Amino acid sequence: MHTITLTQENFTNEVLKSEIPVLVDFWAEWCGPCRMIAPIVEEIASEYSGRIKVGKVDVDTNQSIAMQYGIRSIPTLLIFKNGQVVDQVIGAVPKKVLIDKIEKHTN
């Protein structure tokens, strides 16, 4: 498991204070598209280990984080760099779409 489970308690340290970019997957257990994209998110976490962090926020148990970032539909993936949202992807997208977004912020 290369992804970090993000909660209200660790979000600031793991995401906002991270030295490297962070891909945050906002998801829920009951969300079909979230389950479709989950293996892709895991692959990216493994392939980009050391270059980016990958975290997952369960919107049901961490509603305040989801509200803070205006998450209206899931899955939503946000890319954070230096504590700021620099990119986003909404919906289950092909791996290449995610890779292209990540590459823009890791080079």
N, C-alpha and C positions, 0 to 999 in steps of 0.2 A: 504494500500500500504506500504509494508515494504522495497521496493527497493529504492535506491537513484538514481536520474537521474544525471549522471556524465557529466560534461562539461569541457572545457579547464580551466574555471574559478575556479572550485571546485575540480578538480582531485587531485592536490597536497595535499590539506588538508584532503580530504575524503579518499584517497587511500594511497598515499605515506607516509603520516604522521600518519596514523591510528595506534592506540594502539593494535588493534585486526586484525586478518586476514581479507582480503577483496576478495570476489568473484566478478569479473568484467565480465559482459556479453556484448560482442561486438555484436551488432545486427543492423538490418535495417527493416523499415516498410514493404518493398516489399519482404522480405526473408521468404519463407514458413517454412523452418526448424526452423528459429528463433521464429516464432509464435508457433510452436509445443513445443518448449522447455520452452517458457515463463512461463506457469503455474507451471512447475517444479521449475524454478528459484524463483518464488513467494513463493512456499511452503517452499523451503529451507530458504528463507529470514525470513519467519515466524517461522519455527521450530528452527532455529539457532539464533534467535534474542538475542543479547547480547554476543554471542560467535563469530559471524562473522558479517561483514557488507556485504551487497549485493548491487552492483551498476550496472547500465546499461549505456553503451555508444552507442549512435546512430552514426554509422560510417558515415552516410551521412552528419550530421551536425557537427561532431567532427573528421574530417579526419586526423587532425594533431596527435591526440592521437592514432588513429588506425595505422598511419604510424610509429609513435614512437615505437610501440610494434610489428611491422611487421605483422599486421593482414592481411592475404591474402584471407581467406575465413571465412564466418560467417554462423552460430554462432561460435564464439570462446570465451571460458570462461577462464580467467586467474585468478589464485589465487596469491594474493600478501601477503607477510608477511614481516614486517619491511621495507616496501618500495621496496621490490624486488619481481620479479616474481618467485614463487617457484613451480608452477605446471600449466598445461594447459589441456583443453579439446577442441577438434575441432569437430564440428558437433552436431546434435541433438542426445544425448545419453540417455539411461535410467537413471532414478533418482538414482539408486544404484551406478552407475559409479561416478556421482557427489558426492554423500554422501561419498563414499570410499576415494575420493581425499581430500575432506574437512576434514574428520576425521584424516587424516595423519598430518594435519597442525593445528588442534585445540586442540590436547591432549598434 
